[in-house]
Amino acid sequence: MCDQCPPRQGDARASRRTFFRLAAAAAAGLLLPNWTKAAPPSAPPKPGNVVSPQEALERLMAGNARYVRGTMQEHDFQAERPALALGQNPFAGVLSCADSRIAPEYAFDTGRGDLFVCRVAGNFAEVDEIASFEYAVAVLNTPLILVLGHERCGAVDSTIKAVNDGVEFPGHIPSLVKALRPAVKAANSLPGNLLDNAITQNVLQNVVKLQKASPILDKAVSEGRLKIHGGIYHLADGKVSIIV
């Protein structure tokens, strides 16, 4: 039938039936692309990033050692653009605080395409961060995730004031307090510096949260394809200490 001809009644009913079948299939998820089973690229953009979880951690820490010494490598950002324009295969993911003093790419002396970074004040994992790391692991084959806390974290300190002193904060800041509250409550029962303990507890809790995140991250951990560690960034010298 040409474009100019009016649709016949039977054709219209058939079209409606087809539309509703497709709509029902879409609603059931049958037409959505299964990106979690996407085939890996035949040649990764950065072949050197295809490493084991342990090798990824060692590479991160070697980069941090260079950063602390001030002997960072030169990175040719221009030369690597053509390969990275075709894809990415970061060797590590980092859950970092949004604090302007914490820059994972610098702290671990890495180049573009090396780290898959999620940053939020207080470095905690909620649904969006978990989903982002699921993508990194399932599609980009990232073998390592590091939860990176840091000294004198303002978000954690504010949560201590809210939990222990009843301080109220404006806007959407209470959402940060809600996410960090479990770490502060756990730290309240520990001896020593409350802020330092709460920062550590927050890292430990989010490492466990990511390790148990189903159905993707926990499976990758159990199969040995993924390791999830936690560390603390020291502001004075830039050193990262792995705590778990």
Buried (B, 14 or more C-beta within 10 A) or exposed (E): EEEEEEEEEEEEEEEEEEEEEEEEEEEEEEEEEEEEEEEEEEEBBBEEBBBBBEEBBEBBBEBBBBBBEEEBEEBEEEEBEEBBEEBBBBBBBBBBBBBEEBBBBEBBBBBBBBBBBBBBBBBBBEEEBBBBBBBBBBBBBBBBBBBBBBBEBBBBBBBBBBBEEEEEBEEEBBEBBEBBBBBBBBBBEEEEEBBBBBBBBBBBBBBBBBBEBEEBBBBBBEEEBBBBBBBBBBEEEBBBEEBE
